[in-house]
Amino acid sequence: MSSKAVGEVDRMSRVLAAWAVIEAELKALAEVNPIFMSTEEKAEALKRSVALETQLTELRLRLMASSGDVAQVSGCRSVASWMARETRVRRGDATADLTLAVTLDRDLPVLAAAVREARVNIGQARVIATAIAELPDRVGKEVRDKAEAMLVQLAAEHDPADLAKLGRRILELVDPQRFEDEERRKLAEAEKHAAEKQRLKMRALGNGLTRISGVVPDAVAARLSTYLHAFTNPRLSDGAVRRTADEKTQAEKQGTGLVVNHPRRLAEAFGQLLETLDPSRLPIHGGDATNVTVTISFADLKSGLGMATLDNGTPGDGFDTITASQARRLACNARIIPAVLGTDSEVLDLGRAFRLFTKAQRRALLLRDTTCRAEGCTIPGTWTEAHHLMPWSHGGTTDLANAVLLCSRHHHRAHDDTYDMTRLASGDYRFHRRR
């Protein structure tokens, strides 16, 4: 055996001897009570214990990296499996340790040396190894080596959490040009993935609600979020909406609280957003511009009782019927076409032009009202709907004297029989529950 080999054997035999010394020293310390140590001594002991733990763990990892023969002799799949069996550690922890051990031994010599000297603790080492592994293969060994060296250097002042953040952007630090190229490539791949995986489902629950679920590309979600928040009031925390004094009193009596939660406000905003869509700008559907047609009998339209049918829904989808009162509200909106039937189901009206407010009338209403005219509501007029004060179904005319701008929320209230709508001296309208 060569002198070099003898030296290696001698050094490795010293490992067991060192364990014996350490074990003896720890046993001698078993009776020591740290409470009698000074503050400075405790601080120093804590720091040195972490450093010693790191060095002992690094030695164990080195042993694991070269102990495939232990697993082979014992019939275990890997030394991690052997350790889980023999030392009763969690198999997942042993596997993670073996992965780190092999990585330090084969790929990251600078990091391995830093751990051996306790300049990098085990938590930091795991983060750095992960960051290097996530670098694209195409960046090359030189860039990877620079990234490894820089992260080891940064470990002197950053904990694992901060190192993880730095690790995700390490390419930007060591090779800015390549980082920009990689970011563009990653974004393109992410957009392609999102386009392939996007899904949207709608399922009627049978209780007046429909569940909408799906995943959409980030860009679509960002636009939707922006549009929805345009209908909410960001000045009130958590998307809460203040109620009128009368509603507040009623809510206190019913114990329903004074605010509407943010998810509900977003759901309401989604409905408002759909009602602002201009069908004339949508794709041709069924040979004509995309419109929603509501079919209802004239008697039900007048009384506000009964049901109406959304003819453009998919038959059997479960969300193709609405109440007559809802149909009356939609009849105010030029984007919804009412098909009003007589006693023999003959069509009495199919969205006659004089029922709908013209663009000129809308502009005049916007100049006159500027915002929703419900008391205390500041929703801009451009987001509102024109409401017939005397319902069109009851003979109300489509002119400025019989019109007022209301936001979607208050337009619903105007057609809700449980609310009264009273004109104030200012020209605004106050809504309060009927008693």
LOLUMGU-934012 format. One record per residue (C-alpha): residue in three letters; x, y negated, z. Coordinates in steps of 0.5 Angstrom, whole numbers, plus 500, padded with zeros to 3 digits. Each point is the difference from the previous one (the first is absolute). Layout:
N
ALAXYZ ...
//
This chain:
435
MET500500500 SER503493498 SER501495505 LYS495496498 ALA495505500 VAL502502507 GLY499492502 GLU493500498 VAL499506504 ASP503497506 ARG496494499 MET493504499 SER502504506 ARG500493504 VAL493499498 LEU498505505 ALA505498505 ALA497493500 TRP493502501 ALA503504506 VAL503494503 ILE494495498 GLU495505503 ALA504500507 GLU500493500 LEU493499499 LYS499506505 ALA504495505 LEU496494499 ALA493504501 GLU500498507 VAL502492499 ASN494495501 PRO501495495 ILE496495505 PHE506499503 MET504497494 SER501493499 THR496496494 GLU506500496 GLU502507501 LYS493502498 ALA500496494 GLU507503498 ALA498507501 LEU494499496 LYS504498494 ARG505505501 SER495506501 VAL497498493 ALA507500497 LEU501506503 GLU494503498 THR501498493 GLN507503499 LEU497507503 THR495500495 GLU504498495 LEU505506502 ARG494505500 LEU498497493 ARG507502497 LEU499507503 MET493501497 ALA503498493 SER505505501 SER496506503 GLY496503494 ASP504507502 VAL496499507 ALA493500496 GLN503506496 VAL502505505 SER494499504 GLY495500494 CYS497493501 ARG499496494 SER504495502 VAL504497506 ALA494496502 SER495506500 TRP506503505 MET500494504 ALA493500501 ARG499507502 GLU507500504 THR499493504 ARG492499499 VAL501493497 ARG494498495 ARG501503493 GLY499494497 ASP505496504 ALA505506499 THR499499492 ALA501493500 ASP506500504 LEU503505495 THR498496494 LEU504494503 ALA506504502 VAL500503493 THR500493497 LEU505497505 ASP505506498 ARG499499493 ASP498494498 LEU501494505 PRO507500503 VAL500493502 LEU493501504 ALA503506503 ALA506497502 ALA496494503 VAL496505504 ARG506504502 GLU502494503 ALA494498503 ARG499493496 VAL494503497 ASN495504504 ILE496506498 GLY493496499 GLN504495495 ALA504505497 ARG493503498 VAL497494497 ILE507499496 ALA500507497 THR493499498 ALA501493497 ILE506503496 ALA496506498 GLU494495497 LEU505497495 PRO499502493 ASP505505497 ARG501495495 VAL504495504 GLY506504500 LYS505502506 GLU503493500 VAL494496502 ARG498506505 ASP507499503 LYS499493501 ALA493501503 GLU502505505 ALA506495502 MET496494501 LEU494504504 VAL505503505 GLN503492501 LEU493498501 ALA499505505 ALA504496505 GLU495495501 HIS493504497 ASP496505503 PRO497506496 ALA493496499 ASP504494497 LEU505504496 ALA494504497 LYS498493497 LEU507498498 GLY501507497 ARG494499496 ARG503494497 ILE507502500 LEU501501492 GLU498492500 LEU506499505 VAL505504496 ASP498499493 PRO495495499 GLN499501492 ARG499507501 PHE495499505 GLU496496496 ASP500505494 GLU498505505 GLU494496503 ARG498499493 ARG500507499 LYS497502506 LEU494495499 ALA499503493 GLU500507503 ALA495498505 GLU495496496 LYS500506495 HIS499505506 ALA494495503 ALA497500493 GLU500508499 LYS498501507 GLN494494501 ARG493503502 LEU494497502 LYS494504502 MET493498502 ARG495504504 ALA493499503 LEU499501507 GLY492501500 ASN499494505 GLY501494496 LEU507500500 THR505503494 ARG507502502 ILE506497496 SER507503500 GLY506500496 VAL507498499 VAL502494495 PRO507497498 ASP502495505 ALA499494495 VAL493502499 ALA499500508 ALA504494501 ARG495496495 LEU494503503 SER502498507 THR502493497 TYR493500497 LEU496503506 HIS504495505 ALA497494496 PHE493502502 THR502500508 ASN502495505 PRO508500501 ARG499495506 LEU496504504 SER504506503 ASP499507498 GLY496498495 ALA494498505 VAL494496497 ARG497495505 ARG492501500 THR495494501 ALA498498507 ASP493504499 GLU504506497 LYS504500506 THR495500505 GLN496506497 ALA507504500 GLU501499507 LYS493502501 GLN501506496 GLY507501503 THR503501493 GLY506495501 LEU502493496 VAL504502495 VAL500505494 ASN507504499 HIS505499495 PRO499507496 ARG492498500 ARG502493497 LEU504503495 ALA494505498 GLU496494499 ALA505496496 PHE500506495 GLY493499499 GLN501493499 LEU506501495 LEU495504496 GLU495495500 THR505495497 LEU502504494 ASP498498493 PRO497505496 SER501497494 ARG507501501 LEU500507501 PRO501506495 ILE494501495 HIS496506504 GLY494504496 GLY500495494 ASP499494504 ALA504496506 THR501503506 ASN494498504 VAL496503506 THR492501499 VAL496500506 THR493504498 ILE494498505 SER493499500 PHE497493500 ALA496501506 ASP506503504 LEU504494498 LYS494495502 SER500504507 GLY507501501 LEU498507502 GLY501507497 MET506502496 ALA504498493 THR504504496 LEU507498497 ASP500503493 ASN507500499 GLY502504505 THR502507498 PRO494505502 GLY500504506 ASP506496503 GLY496498506 PHE501493500 ASP495498494 THR494497504 ILE500494505 THR494496503 ALA495495497 SER503495505 GLN507501497 ALA497500493 ARG497493501 ARG507497503 LEU503503493 ALA495497496 CYS503493502 ASN507502497 ALA501500492 ARG504506501 ILE495504501 ILE494502495 PRO493501503 ALA496505496 VAL493498503 LEU494505499 GLY493499500 THR494505502 ASP501504494 SER508500500 GLU500495495 VAL506495500 LEU497494502 ASP507496500 LEU507502499 GLY505495502 ARG496494497 ALA505494499 PHE495495503 ARG501505507 LEU508499500 PHE503493502 THR504498494 LYS507498500 ALA498492500 GLN496501506 ARG505504504 ARG505494498 ALA495495503 LEU499505506 LEU507500501 LEU501492500 ARG494500505 ASP501505505 THR508501499 THR499506505 CYS495505503 ARG495496503 ALA499504506 GLU501497506 GLY507500502 CYS502504494 THR506497496 ILE501505495 PRO502496493 GLY494500495 THR504503495 TRP499507504 THR493499501 GLU493502497 ALA494496498 HIS494502504 HIS493498498 LEU497497506 MET493502498 PRO501507497 TRP500501493 SER495506501 HIS495495503 GLY500495495 GLY506496502 THR503496494 THR507500498 ASP502493501 LEU505496505 ALA494498504 ASN499507502 ALA507502500 VAL506500506 LEU507503500 LEU501506505 CYS506505501 SER498507499 ARG499501508 HIS495494501 HIS497502493 HIS499507503 ARG497497506 ALA495495496 HIS497507497 ASP500503507 ASP493500503 THR503500507 TYR503493499 ASP496494499 MET503494496 THR499493502 ARG502494497 LEU504495504 ALA500492499 SER507501497 GLY498504495 ASP503506503 TYR496507501 ARG500503507 PHE499507501 HIS497504506 ARG497506502 ARG492500500 ARG498501507 
//
